Amino acid sequence: MQGISRLALWAALAATPALAQEEETFLGTITLTALRTAFEDIRTGVSVSVVTEEDLEEAGDIQLSSYLSRLPGISVVQNGPMGTQTKLGIRGASSRYVAVYIDGIRVDDPTGIATEFDFGALSTADVGRVEVLRGSQSALWGGSAVGGVINITTRAALEGGLHQSVAVEGGSYGTASLRYSLGYKDDRIETAFTASRIHSDGFSSYDTKPRDPSLEADGYDATRLSFSTRYRVSDTLAIGFSVFGQDAENEYDGYADIDGDGWEEFTDTTTERQDRREFGGRLFAEYEMGNSEHLFEATRYRISRDDEAAGLVSTFTGERLGFGYRGTTEISQTLTLVYGADWMEETATNAALPAGESTRIGGIYLQGIWSPSDVLDLSLSLRHDEHSSFGSQPSGRIALAWQAMPDLTLRAAASTGFRAPSLYELYGDPSWSIGPNPDLTAEESRSFEIGADYRVGERADLSVTLLAVDTDDAITYCGDWAPACLGTLPPGSTNMYENVPGTSKRRGIELSGDVALSDAASLGLSYTYTDARGPTGARLGRVPFHSLALTLTGDLSDRLSGHVGLQHVSGRPAEFGTPLDDYTVVNVGASYDLTETTELSMRVENVFDRDYQILPGYGTSGRAAYLGLQMKF
């Protein structure tokens, strides 16, 4: 990496998702997330997956969560059709332990029960690159990144000049989508703009098994805009900003007392609605001086949700303001330091908190990357956070990568982390069935992993990782729905969050690989085994033992290509006493180049029309077909 400006490479990768693949012959796949500086993925010592714009276009998924669910270590739980609540977990850790960024802007919802990001309203329309970092990352990315980090970059100019593209798609469930993208790049400026619109009549959030096609559908509408620009003022200074906004509306089914027994049940007899408005913005400046590079940034995120149920509207508003500095200094050819500081304030407002409640956290971090030889890389990261409610929180990580043979890299990592209670867990509306608890304390965790990456000639890449994660005093819901909770509820309380004494343990194996079956066909594999258990030894909810994804892709001619994907999930724990069956879903797709700039695509989801449920009582898509057209000019 010597002689390459790391900030310039960071900007180039953010603006040019294809660069990593173009330079793999001598750099490998470059990751920006693992060490918070540009580095080869196999040299970081930690587990990271990189998804490019080309990967997403070939797969054809409308929702980003659909693609990510096929990566190793990823689990997705969706409460119905497009637009409904969708949570993404990593290595058995729920979405509350995953930090999500879009163009450097932290987008977890401060008003959510556990400050989680809802992937239900995020499409692939303006996504140019995704990096998924698995394992505890609190040492570099701060609290709540105990499960991992998902770093999303929007579409950008892929090469010099002005480039535009238009994509349309329509199909089952009255679904129609439209996207327009523009990108421009020259020696000084890089600019990108994307506008997208999605409509779907959807299917019923509530469903029976077997599937009942007569149930009322729950629709979804969303409009999204994103814009980013970077201007090189001089050879040593660049400035820029990025913004995005989205207005989305979705319907979903709720709960009602349908038999007069005083107990509300999930049902199709009610139609509830959520209007969701999001805005994110980031200003930054990059400065190079000698062997050091510096990044200064300011970010703001705002989300407003209007939840309408039984004619009543509840409004939730969350804001996040952040400032950050990061520096990189090459001390020598073998030692690089990454250091920085950040500060963030989160505010949540709702009916129970009309004046709003806020928390603030500031941190400093230092990382040393030592490469004593061409085959050995060692990184050590230390961080100290000060939380406005929970005081000092230290965290750290050590990672090692050793190229034992030209085609074999061994790696290991150990890290610590913490998650502070969310604003809702501390101060949420006590009139809800799940009450807040201002006496909660921060969770603490320890993560370990060892793995190997092996290249079999020019035909195959294989990877295996063994992992272990321990979490102390996990914040858990206690009450009627969770009678086994170890905590003792205060007098007069029936449902609330508590720190459960003891250690929750997650153990697992991740396998992934890509095999070239021929010059025109390849097979991708992703398998995850996860055993997640609470302090009593009982399994943690919504974490399957086994998750498998297979993808076969091939070029059938110079113009025609296709893919077949299989996703299998088994060994899921019961949900509130309801057993969950194993399921296997097969999807197919094909694309045909009408001209050099125009592509026709077709895909079919759930080809065999399998009747399955991710959550008991919640609907999933039956067989669904879609036809699309994309033009680039």
C-alpha positions as CSV (number, residue, x, y, z in Angstrom):
1,M,0.0,0.0,0.0
2,Q,3.0,2.3,0.1
3,G,2.9,5.2,-2.4
4,I,-0.9,5.2,-2.5
5,S,-2.8,8.0,-0.9
6,R,-5.2,6.3,1.5
7,L,-7.8,9.1,1.6
8,A,-7.7,9.3,-2.2
9,L,-8.1,5.5,-2.4
10,W,-11.0,5.8,0.1
11,A,-12.7,8.4,-2.0
12,A,-12.0,6.4,-5.2
13,L,-13.5,3.3,-3.8
14,A,-16.6,5.1,-2.4
15,A,-17.1,6.7,-5.8
16,T,-16.0,3.7,-7.9
17,P,-17.3,0.4,-6.6
18,A,-15.8,-1.5,-9.5
19,L,-12.2,-0.4,-8.6
20,A,-11.7,-3.1,-6.1
21,Q,-12.4,-5.8,-8.6
22,E,-10.4,-4.1,-11.4
23,E,-7.3,-4.1,-9.1
24,E,-7.7,-7.5,-7.5
25,T,-4.7,-8.8,-9.5
26,F,-2.3,-7.0,-7.2
27,L,-4.4,-5.4,-4.4
28,G,-7.1,-8.0,-3.7
29,T,-10.5,-6.7,-2.6
30,I,-10.0,-3.4,-0.8
31,T,-12.1,-2.8,2.4
32,L,-12.7,0.6,3.9
33,T,-14.5,-0.6,6.9
34,A,-12.4,-3.2,8.7
35,L,-9.5,-0.9,9.7
36,R,-11.2,2.4,8.9
37,T,-8.5,2.9,6.2
38,A,-8.1,1.3,2.8
39,F,-6.6,-2.2,3.2
40,E,-6.8,-5.6,1.5
41,D,-9.6,-7.7,3.1
42,I,-7.4,-10.8,3.5
43,R,-4.8,-8.8,5.4
44,T,-7.2,-7.3,8.0
45,G,-7.6,-10.5,10.2
46,V,-11.3,-10.0,10.5
47,S,-14.4,-11.1,8.5
48,V,-15.7,-8.7,5.9
49,S,-17.9,-9.1,2.8
50,V,-17.9,-6.6,0.0
51,V,-20.9,-6.2,-2.3
52,T,-20.6,-4.1,-5.5
53,E,-23.1,-2.4,-7.7
54,E,-22.5,-5.1,-10.3
55,D,-23.4,-7.8,-7.8
56,L,-26.7,-6.1,-6.9
57,E,-27.7,-5.6,-10.5
58,E,-26.9,-9.2,-11.4
59,A,-29.0,-10.5,-8.5
60,G,-31.9,-8.1,-9.3
61,D,-33.3,-7.9,-5.7
62,I,-35.5,-4.9,-5.0
63,Q,-34.8,-4.9,-1.3
64,L,-31.2,-4.7,-0.1
65,S,-32.0,-7.0,2.8
66,S,-32.9,-9.8,0.4
67,Y,-29.4,-9.8,-1.0
68,L,-27.7,-9.4,2.4
69,S,-29.6,-12.4,3.8
70,R,-27.6,-14.7,1.5
71,L,-24.2,-13.6,3.0
72,P,-22.5,-15.6,5.7
73,G,-23.5,-14.8,9.2
74,I,-26.5,-12.7,8.3
75,S,-30.1,-13.4,9.4
76,V,-33.1,-11.3,8.3
77,V,-36.5,-11.2,9.9
78,Q,-39.3,-9.4,8.0
79,N,-42.9,-8.8,9.2
80,G,-44.6,-9.2,5.9
81,P,-44.3,-7.6,2.4
82,M,-42.0,-4.9,1.2
83,G,-41.9,-1.9,3.5
84,T,-42.8,-3.7,6.7
85,Q,-40.4,-3.9,9.6
86,T,-37.2,-5.7,8.6
87,K,-34.4,-6.5,11.1
88,L,-31.0,-7.7,10.1
89,G,-28.8,-9.6,12.6
90,I,-25.2,-10.7,12.4
91,R,-23.8,-13.9,14.0
92,G,-26.8,-14.4,16.2
93,A,-26.7,-10.8,17.5
94,S,-30.0,-8.9,16.7
95,S,-30.2,-5.7,14.8
96,R,-29.7,-3.7,18.0
97,Y,-26.1,-4.8,17.9
98,V,-25.4,-3.7,14.3
99,A,-24.3,-0.2,13.3
100,V,-25.5,0.9,9.9
101,Y,-24.1,3.8,7.9
102,I,-25.2,5.3,4.5
103,D,-22.5,7.5,2.9
104,G,-20.9,7.9,6.3
105,I,-24.1,8.9,8.1
106,R,-25.3,6.7,11.0
107,V,-28.9,5.8,10.2
108,D,-30.0,3.6,13.2
109,D,-33.4,4.9,14.3
110,P,-33.0,6.8,17.7
111,T,-36.8,6.4,18.3
112,G,-36.7,2.6,17.9
113,I,-37.1,0.2,20.8
114,A,-33.3,-0.6,20.6
115,T,-31.9,2.1,18.2
116,E,-32.1,-0.3,15.2
117,F,-32.1,0.3,11.5
118,D,-35.2,-0.9,9.7
119,F,-34.2,-2.4,6.3
120,G,-37.8,-2.7,5.2
121,A,-37.8,0.7,3.4
122,L,-34.3,0.4,1.9
123,S,-34.1,-0.7,-1.7
124,T,-31.1,-1.4,-3.9
125,A,-32.0,1.5,-6.3
126,D,-29.3,3.9,-5.2
127,V,-26.8,1.5,-3.5
128,G,-23.4,1.3,-5.1
129,R,-21.4,-0.6,-2.6
130,V,-21.9,-2.4,0.7
131,E,-19.3,-3.6,3.2
132,V,-20.5,-6.0,5.9
133,L,-18.1,-6.3,8.8
134,R,-18.9,-9.3,11.1
135,G,-17.9,-9.4,14.7
136,S,-17.5,-6.8,17.5
137,Q,-16.3,-3.5,16.1
138,S,-16.8,-1.2,19.1
139,A,-13.1,-0.4,19.3
140,L,-13.2,1.5,16.0
141,W,-16.9,2.2,15.4
142,G,-18.1,2.8,18.9
143,G,-20.9,1.3,21.0
144,S,-23.7,-0.9,19.6
145,A,-21.3,-2.2,16.9
146,V,-21.0,-5.5,18.9
147,G,-22.5,-7.7,16.1
148,G,-20.9,-5.8,13.3
149,V,-21.0,-2.9,10.9
150,I,-22.9,-2.4,7.6
151,N,-21.3,0.4,5.6
152,I,-23.4,1.4,2.5
153,T,-22.3,3.8,-0.2
154,T,-24.7,5.2,-2.7
155,R,-24.2,5.0,-6.5
156,A,-21.4,7.1,-7.9
157,A,-19.6,7.8,-11.2
158,L,-17.8,4.6,-12.3
159,E,-15.5,6.3,-14.8
160,G,-14.6,9.7,-16.3
161,G,-17.2,11.8,-18.0
162,L,-21.0,12.1,-17.8
163,H,-23.0,8.9,-17.5
164,Q,-26.7,8.2,-17.0
165,S,-28.9,5.2,-16.5
166,V,-32.6,4.5,-16.3
167,A,-34.1,1.3,-15.0
168,V,-37.8,0.2,-14.8
169,E,-39.3,-3.0,-13.5
170,G,-42.8,-4.3,-12.9
171,G,-44.4,-7.5,-11.9
172,S,-46.4,-9.4,-9.3
173,Y,-48.4,-7.9,-6.4
174,G,-48.8,-4.7,-8.5
175,T,-45.1,-3.9,-8.1
176,A,-43.5,-1.1,-10.2
177,S,-40.2,0.6,-9.7
178,L,-38.3,3.4,-11.5
179,R,-34.8,4.6,-11.1
180,Y,-32.7,7.4,-12.7
181,S,-29.0,7.8,-12.0
182,L,-26.5,10.4,-13.1
183,G,-22.8,10.5,-12.5
184,Y,-20.0,12.8,-13.5
185,K,-16.3,12.5,-12.9
186,D,-13.1,14.4,-14.0
187,D,-9.8,15.2,-12.5
188,R,-11.3,17.5,-9.8
189,I,-14.9,16.8,-9.2
190,E,-17.0,13.7,-8.7
191,T,-20.8,14.0,-8.5
192,A,-23.7,11.5,-8.4
193,F,-27.5,11.8,-8.2
194,T,-30.1,9.1,-8.0
195,A,-33.9,9.3,-7.9
196,S,-36.1,6.3,-7.4
197,R,-39.8,5.5,-6.9
198,I,-41.3,2.2,-5.8
199,H,-45.0,1.1,-5.5
200,S,-46.4,-2.2,-4.5
201,D,-49.9,-3.4,-3.7
202,G,-48.2,-6.0,-1.6
203,F,-49.7,-9.0,0.1
204,S,-51.2,-9.4,3.6
205,S,-48.8,-8.9,6.5
206,Y,-51.0,-11.3,8.5
207,D,-51.4,-14.8,7.0
208,T,-52.4,-18.3,7.8
209,K,-50.7,-21.5,6.9
210,P,-51.6,-22.7,4.3
211,R,-51.5,-19.2,2.7
212,D,-54.9,-17.5,2.3
213,P,-54.9,-15.4,-1.0
214,S,-58.2,-13.7,0.0
215,L,-56.7,-11.7,2.8
216,E,-56.4,-7.9,2.3
217,A,-53.1,-6.8,0.8
218,D,-50.8,-4.3,2.6
219,G,-49.2,-1.8,0.1
220,Y,-46.1,0.2,0.0
221,D,-45.0,3.5,-1.7
222,A,-41.6,5.2,-1.4
223,T,-39.7,8.0,-3.1
224,R,-36.0,8.4,-2.5
225,L,-33.4,11.0,-3.6
226,S,-29.6,10.9,-3.0
227,F,-26.8,13.3,-4.0
228,S,-23.1,13.4,-3.4
229,T,-20.2,15.4,-4.6
230,R,-16.5,15.6,-3.9
231,Y,-14.3,18.5,-5.2
232,R,-10.5,18.5,-5.1
233,V,-9.5,22.0,-4.3
234,S,-5.8,21.3,-4.6
235,D,-3.4,18.3,-4.7
236,T,-3.7,18.1,-0.9
237,L,-7.3,19.3,-0.1
238,A,-10.7,17.9,-1.1
239,I,-14.1,18.9,0.2
240,G,-17.6,17.5,-0.3
241,F,-21.0,16.6,1.0
242,S,-23.7,14.0,0.6
243,V,-27.4,14.1,1.3
244,F,-30.3,11.7,1.0
245,G,-34.0,11.9,1.7
246,Q,-36.9,9.4,1.6
247,D,-40.6,9.5,2.0
248,A,-42.2,6.1,2.5
249,E,-45.7,4.9,3.4
250,N,-46.6,1.3,4.2
251,E,-49.7,-0.6,5.5
252,Y,-49.5,-3.4,7.9
253,D,-51.8,-5.6,10.0
254,G,-52.1,-5.1,13.8
255,Y,-53.7,-6.5,16.9
256,A,-57.3,-6.6,18.0
257,D,-59.6,-8.3,20.5
258,I,-61.4,-10.4,17.8
259,D,-63.2,-12.8,20.2
260,G,-64.1,-10.5,23.1
261,D,-61.8,-12.3,25.6
262,G,-59.8,-9.2,26.4
263,W,-56.7,-10.5,24.7
264,E,-55.5,-8.8,21.5
265,E,-54.4,-11.1,18.7
266,F,-52.5,-10.5,15.5
267,T,-55.2,-10.3,12.8
268,D,-56.1,-9.1,9.3
269,T,-59.2,-7.3,10.6
270,T,-57.2,-4.1,11.2
271,T,-55.2,-2.1,8.7
272,E,-52.6,0.2,10.2
273,R,-50.3,2.6,8.4
274,Q,-46.9,4.1,8.9
275,D,-45.6,7.3,7.2
276,R,-41.8,7.5,7.4
277,R,-39.7,10.5,6.4
278,E,-35.9,10.4,6.6
279,F,-33.1,12.9,5.9
280,G,-29.4,12.4,6.2
281,G,-26.5,14.8,5.4
282,R,-22.7,14.8,5.7
283,L,-20.1,17.5,5.2
284,F,-16.4,16.5,5.0
285,A,-12.9,17.8,4.2
286,E,-9.9,15.7,3.4
287,Y,-6.3,17.0,3.8
288,E,-3.0,15.4,3.0
289,M,0.2,16.6,4.6
290,G,3.4,14.7,4.2
291,N,3.0,11.1,5.3
292,S,-0.3,12.0,7.1
293,E,-3.9,12.3,5.9
294,H,-6.8,13.9,7.8
295,L,-10.6,13.7,7.6
296,F,-13.0,16.1,9.3
297,E,-16.7,15.5,9.1
298,A,-20.1,16.6,10.4
299,T,-23.3,14.5,10.0
300,R,-27.0,14.9,10.8
301,Y,-29.8,12.3,10.6
302,R,-33.5,12.8,11.2
303,I,-36.4,10.4,11.1
304,S,-40.0,11.1,11.7
305,R,-42.6,8.3,11.9
306,D,-46.4,8.7,12.0
307,D,-47.9,5.3,13.1
308,E,-51.7,5.2,12.6
309,A,-53.7,2.5,14.4
310,A,-57.4,2.4,15.2
311,G,-57.8,6.0,14.0
312,L,-55.1,7.3,16.4
313,V,-51.8,8.7,15.2
314,S,-48.6,8.4,17.2
315,T,-45.6,10.5,16.1
316,F,-42.0,9.5,16.8
317,T,-39.2,11.9,15.9
318,G,-35.5,11.1,16.2
319,E,-32.4,13.1,15.5
320,R,-28.7,12.4,15.5
321,L,-25.9,15.0,15.3
322,G,-22.3,13.9,14.9
323,F,-18.8,15.3,14.5
324,G,-15.7,13.3,13.8
325,Y,-12.0,13.5,13.0
326,R,-9.8,10.7,11.7
327,G,-6.1,10.7,10.9
328,T,-3.8,8.2,9.2
329,T,0.0,8.4,9.5
330,E,2.5,6.1,7.8
331,I,5.2,6.0,10.4
332,S,7.3,3.7,8.3
333,Q,6.9,1.1,5.5
334,T,5.8,-1.4,8.1
335,L,3.8,0.7,10.6
336,T,0.7,2.8,10.1
337,L,-1.3,4.6,12.8
338,V,-5.0,5.4,12.5
339,Y,-6.4,7.7,15.2
340,G,-9.4,9.9,15.7
341,A,-12.2,11.2,17.9
342,D,-16.0,11.4,17.5
343,W,-19.0,12.8,19.3
344,M,-22.6,12.0,18.8
345,E,-25.9,13.2,20.3
346,E,-29.2,11.3,19.9
347,T,-32.6,12.8,20.7
348,A,-36.0,11.1,20.7
349,T,-39.4,12.7,21.0
350,N,-42.8,11.1,21.3
351,A,-46.1,11.5,23.2
352,A,-44.5,10.2,26.4
353,L,-41.5,12.5,25.9
354,P,-42.9,15.7,24.4
355,A,-39.8,17.7,25.4
356,G,-37.5,14.9,24.1
357,E,-34.8,12.9,25.8
358,S,-31.2,12.9,24.7
359,T,-28.0,11.0,25.2
360,R,-24.5,12.0,24.2
361,I,-21.3,9.9,23.7
362,G,-17.8,11.0,22.8
363,G,-14.9,8.8,22.0
364,I,-11.2,8.7,21.1
365,Y,-9.4,5.8,19.4
366,L,-6.0,4.7,18.3
367,Q,-5.1,1.8,16.0
368,G,-1.7,0.5,15.0
369,I,-1.2,-1.6,11.8
370,W,2.1,-3.4,11.8
371,S,3.3,-5.4,8.8
372,P,6.8,-6.7,9.7
373,S,6.8,-8.7,6.5
374,D,4.9,-9.2,3.3
375,V,3.1,-12.2,4.8
376,L,2.2,-10.9,8.3
377,D,-0.1,-8.1,9.4
378,L,-1.1,-7.3,13.0
379,S,-3.5,-4.6,14.1
380,L,-4.3,-3.4,17.6
381,S,-7.2,-1.0,18.3
382,L,-8.0,0.8,21.6
383,R,-11.0,3.1,22.3
384,H,-12.3,5.1,25.2
385,D,-15.9,6.4,25.2
386,E,-17.6,8.7,27.6
387,H,-21.4,8.3,27.8
388,S,-23.6,11.0,29.3
389,S,-25.5,8.4,31.3
390,F,-23.1,5.5,31.8
391,G,-19.7,7.1,32.1
392,S,-16.4,5.5,30.8
393,Q,-16.6,2.6,28.4
394,P,-13.2,1.1,27.2
395,S,-13.0,-1.3,24.3
396,G,-10.3,-2.9,22.2
397,R,-9.5,-5.3,19.4
398,I,-6.5,-7.3,18.2
399,A,-6.4,-9.0,14.8
400,L,-3.8,-11.0,13.0
401,A,-3.4,-12.2,9.4
402,W,-0.6,-14.6,8.3
403,Q,-0.1,-15.8,4.7
404,A,1.1,-19.2,5.7
405,M,1.4,-20.2,2.0
406,P,0.9,-18.3,-1.2
407,D,-2.7,-19.5,-1.4
408,L,-3.5,-19.8,2.3
409,T,-4.1,-17.0,4.8
410,L,-4.8,-17.7,8.5
411,R,-6.4,-15.1,10.6
412,A,-7.6,-14.5,14.2
413,A,-9.2,-11.6,16.1
414,A,-10.3,-10.9,19.6
415,S,-12.3,-7.8,20.7
416,T,-14.5,-6.3,23.4
417,G,-17.5,-4.1,23.1
418,F,-20.5,-2.6,24.8
419,R,-24.0,-1.5,24.1
420,A,-25.7,1.3,26.1
421,P,-29.5,1.1,26.6
422,S,-31.5,2.9,23.9
423,L,-33.6,6.0,24.6
424,Y,-36.7,3.9,24.4
425,E,-35.5,1.2,26.7
426,L,-34.7,3.9,29.3
427,Y,-37.5,6.4,28.8
428,G,-40.1,4.8,26.4
429,D,-43.9,5.2,26.8
430,P,-44.8,3.3,30.0
431,S,-48.4,2.9,28.7
432,W,-47.3,0.4,26.2
433,S,-47.2,-3.2,27.1
434,I,-43.4,-3.1,27.2
435,G,-42.3,-0.5,29.7
436,P,-39.1,1.4,30.1
437,N,-36.5,1.0,32.8
438,P,-34.3,4.0,33.7
439,D,-32.1,1.8,35.9
440,L,-30.7,-0.2,33.0
441,T,-26.9,-0.5,32.7
442,A,-24.7,-1.0,29.6
443,E,-24.1,-4.5,28.2
444,E,-20.6,-5.8,27.8
445,S,-19.3,-8.4,25.3
446,R,-16.2,-10.3,24.2
447,S,-15.8,-11.7,20.7
448,F,-13.3,-14.2,19.3
449,E,-12.8,-15.7,15.9
450,I,-10.2,-17.7,14.0
451,G,-10.4,-18.5,10.3
452,A,-8.7,-19.4,7.0
453,D,-8.9,-18.2,3.4
454,Y,-7.8,-20.6,0.7
455,R,-7.4,-20.1,-3.0
456,V,-7.5,-23.2,-5.1
457,G,-5.5,-22.2,-8.1
458,E,-7.5,-19.9,-10.3
459,R,-10.8,-21.9,-9.9
460,A,-12.0,-21.4,-6.3
461,D,-11.8,-19.2,-3.2
462,L,-12.9,-20.8,0.1
463,S,-13.2,-19.3,3.5
464,V,-14.0,-20.7,7.0
465,T,-14.4,-18.9,10.3
466,L,-15.0,-20.3,13.9
467,L,-16.5,-17.7,16.2
468,A,-17.5,-17.2,19.8
469,V,-19.3,-14.2,21.4
470,D,-20.2,-13.7,25.1
471,T,-22.5,-11.0,26.3
472,D,-22.9,-10.0,30.0
473,D,-26.0,-8.5,31.5
474,A,-27.9,-8.5,28.2
475,I,-30.9,-6.1,28.1
476,T,-34.0,-8.4,27.7
477,Y,-37.7,-8.0,27.7
478,C,-39.2,-9.5,30.9
479,G,-42.9,-10.2,31.4
480,D,-45.9,-12.1,30.2
481,W,-44.3,-13.0,26.8
482,A,-41.0,-14.0,28.5
483,P,-41.8,-15.9,31.7
484,A,-38.3,-17.4,31.8
485,C,-36.6,-14.0,32.3
486,L,-34.2,-14.2,35.2
487,G,-34.8,-10.6,36.3
488,T,-37.3,-9.7,39.1
489,L,-39.8,-7.1,38.0
490,P,-40.4,-4.2,40.4
491,P,-43.7,-4.2,42.3
492,G,-46.6,-3.2,40.1
493,S,-44.7,-3.9,36.9
494,T,-45.8,-6.6,34.5
495,N,-43.7,-5.9,31.4
496,M,-40.4,-4.1,31.1
497,Y,-36.8,-4.3,30.1
498,E,-34.1,-5.5,32.5
499,N,-30.5,-6.5,32.5
500,V,-30.5,-10.3,32.8
501,P,-27.7,-11.5,35.1
502,G,-25.3,-13.9,33.6
503,T,-23.7,-14.5,30.2
504,S,-25.4,-15.1,26.8
505,K,-23.2,-17.2,24.5
506,R,-23.1,-17.5,20.8
507,R,-21.0,-20.1,19.0
508,G,-20.8,-20.6,15.3
509,I,-19.2,-21.5,12.0
510,E,-19.2,-19.6,8.7
511,L,-18.3,-21.1,5.4
512,S,-18.2,-19.2,2.1
513,G,-16.8,-19.9,-1.3
514,D,-16.8,-19.2,-5.0
515,V,-16.0,-22.0,-7.5
516,A,-15.5,-21.5,-11.2
517,L,-17.2,-24.6,-12.8
518,S,-16.1,-23.5,-16.2
519,D,-15.2,-20.4,-18.1
520,A,-18.9,-19.5,-18.3
521,A,-20.3,-20.8,-15.0
522,S,-19.7,-20.4,-11.3
523,L,-21.1,-21.5,-8.0
524,G,-21.3,-19.4,-4.9
525,L,-21.8,-20.9,-1.4
526,S,-22.6,-19.4,2.0
527,Y,-23.3,-21.5,5.0
528,T,-23.7,-20.4,8.7
529,Y,-24.2,-22.5,11.8
530,T,-25.1,-20.6,14.9
531,D,-25.9,-21.8,18.4
532,A,-27.1,-18.8,20.5
533,R,-28.2,-19.3,24.1
534,G,-29.1,-17.1,27.1
535,P,-27.8,-17.4,30.6
536,T,-30.1,-20.3,31.4
537,G,-29.0,-22.3,28.3
538,A,-32.3,-21.7,26.5
539,R,-32.0,-20.8,22.8
540,L,-32.2,-17.2,21.8
541,G,-35.1,-16.3,19.6
542,R,-35.0,-15.9,15.8
543,V,-31.6,-17.4,15.4
544,P,-31.6,-20.6,13.2
545,F,-29.1,-23.3,13.6
546,H,-28.5,-23.6,9.9
547,S,-28.6,-21.1,7.0
548,L,-27.5,-22.0,3.5
549,A,-27.4,-20.1,0.3
550,L,-26.3,-21.4,-3.1
551,T,-26.1,-19.3,-6.3
552,L,-25.3,-20.7,-9.7
553,T,-24.5,-18.1,-12.4
554,G,-23.6,-18.6,-16.0
555,D,-23.3,-17.0,-19.4
556,L,-25.5,-18.9,-21.8
557,S,-24.4,-16.9,-24.8
558,D,-22.6,-13.6,-25.5
559,R,-25.8,-11.7,-24.7
560,L,-27.7,-14.0,-22.4
561,S,-26.8,-14.8,-18.7
562,G,-28.8,-16.4,-15.9
563,H,-28.7,-17.4,-12.3
564,V,-30.4,-19.8,-9.9
565,G,-30.4,-19.2,-6.2
566,L,-31.4,-21.5,-3.4
567,Q,-31.9,-20.4,0.2
568,H,-32.4,-22.9,3.0
569,V,-33.1,-22.2,6.7
570,S,-33.6,-24.9,9.4
571,G,-33.4,-25.5,13.1
572,R,-35.2,-22.3,14.2
573,P,-36.3,-22.0,17.8
574,A,-40.0,-21.7,18.6
575,E,-41.5,-18.2,18.6
576,F,-43.7,-17.7,21.7
577,G,-44.3,-21.4,21.9
578,T,-45.1,-21.7,18.2
579,P,-42.8,-24.1,16.3
580,L,-41.2,-22.8,13.1
581,D,-40.8,-25.2,10.2
582,D,-37.7,-25.4,8.0
583,Y,-38.0,-23.9,4.6
584,T,-36.2,-23.8,1.2
585,V,-36.9,-21.1,-1.4
586,V,-35.6,-21.1,-5.0
587,N,-35.2,-18.0,-7.1
588,V,-34.2,-17.7,-10.8
589,G,-33.3,-14.8,-13.0
590,A,-31.9,-14.0,-16.5
591,S,-30.7,-11.0,-18.4
592,Y,-30.4,-10.3,-22.1
593,D,-28.3,-7.5,-23.7
594,L,-30.6,-6.0,-26.4
595,T,-27.8,-3.6,-27.3
596,E,-24.5,-2.6,-25.8
597,T,-26.4,-0.1,-23.5
598,T,-29.8,-1.7,-23.1
599,E,-30.5,-4.8,-20.9
600,L,-33.7,-6.8,-20.5
601,S,-34.1,-8.8,-17.3
602,M,-36.5,-11.3,-15.8
603,R,-36.6,-13.0,-12.4
604,V,-39.0,-15.3,-10.6
605,E,-39.0,-15.4,-6.8
606,N,-40.1,-18.5,-4.9
607,V,-40.3,-20.5,-8.1
608,F,-41.9,-23.6,-6.5
609,D,-44.5,-21.4,-4.6
610,R,-43.4,-22.7,-1.2
611,D,-45.7,-21.8,1.7
612,Y,-43.5,-20.7,4.6
613,Q,-43.3,-18.2,7.4
614,I,-40.4,-16.3,8.8
615,L,-42.4,-15.4,11.8
616,P,-45.6,-17.2,13.0
617,G,-48.7,-15.5,11.5
618,Y,-46.8,-13.2,9.1
619,G,-47.1,-13.6,5.4
620,T,-44.4,-14.2,2.8
621,S,-44.3,-13.9,-1.0
622,G,-45.7,-16.7,-3.1
623,R,-44.4,-17.3,-6.6
624,A,-43.7,-13.8,-8.1
625,A,-42.4,-12.8,-11.5
626,Y,-40.8,-9.5,-12.5
627,L,-39.7,-8.0,-15.8
628,G,-37.2,-5.1,-16.1
629,L,-35.4,-2.9,-18.5
630,Q,-32.2,-0.9,-18.0
631,M,-30.6,1.6,-20.3
632,K,-27.1,3.2,-19.8
633,F,-26.0,6.2,-21.8
